[in-house]
Amino acid sequence: MFNMRGSAGLSTGAGVVRHCSSSNSDNTLSGNITPPSPNKAENQTPIALPPTKRLAIVTCMDARINPFTQLGIKPGEAHIIRNAGGMARDALRSLVISQRLLGTREIAVYHHTGCGMATFSKPHLRTLITDDLRDDDKQSTGRIVDEMEFLEWPGVSPNSLSSTTTTLSSTSATKSNKLSGSTRELESPLLASLKSEVNFLRTHPLIMRETMVSGWVWDVGKEEAIRII
């Protein structure tokens, strides 16, 4: 399915990072995005709308993850659906459209080591958000926060980075040993999430029955894509 290639990995650290908006007028959208000049050749064939590999990849929004270089995918070959943690249930609407309107019949769930989803629980994140609210917003906006589903990973405790009690299949456990040894214990929520998301897709009535679903992990330390499921 994929031609696995290495890509320059970046160092990762544990913990939730709080980001603040900048008041610097120079830090604008136009300053952060610099599209390259068009270089399309006159005889270049336009990329078709339906993905040629009939493949959809659900992956994380993490800026270190590049499915094109890491999985050997070219523009036009696959749909890339991104969200926090690469959660299939969060991508369901897009996957249904991808399958029913654009013909995809294979889905790859693509997680990675060092993911921020392993650093918080729902209560932790909700507290982080509500603590930043103004007093006059706490009641109305606090209700929105309480009702929002953040889709936390299985096995992540309020103190974060706990090992999961979820039991993976023997096949998955064997393949998970390929992950960087120093991170294996902390990455157990990652593997539990991957299995959960793959099972979600394989059993969901809106995902077409003939769909092939697989689970992959990008090992940031080894700069390697590994098929787990």
Secondary structure, DSSP 4 states (H G I P E B T S, - for coil): --------------SPPP------TTS-HHHH--PPPP---TTPPPPPSS-TT-EEEEEE--TT--HHHHHT--TTSEEEEEETT--TGGGHHHHHHHHHHH---EEEEEEETT-GGGG--HHHHHHHHHTTS-GGGHHHHHHHHHH----PPTT--TTSSPPP-PPPPHHHHHHHTTS-GGGTTTTHHHHHHHHHHHHHHHH-TTS-TT-EEEEEEEETTTTEEEE--
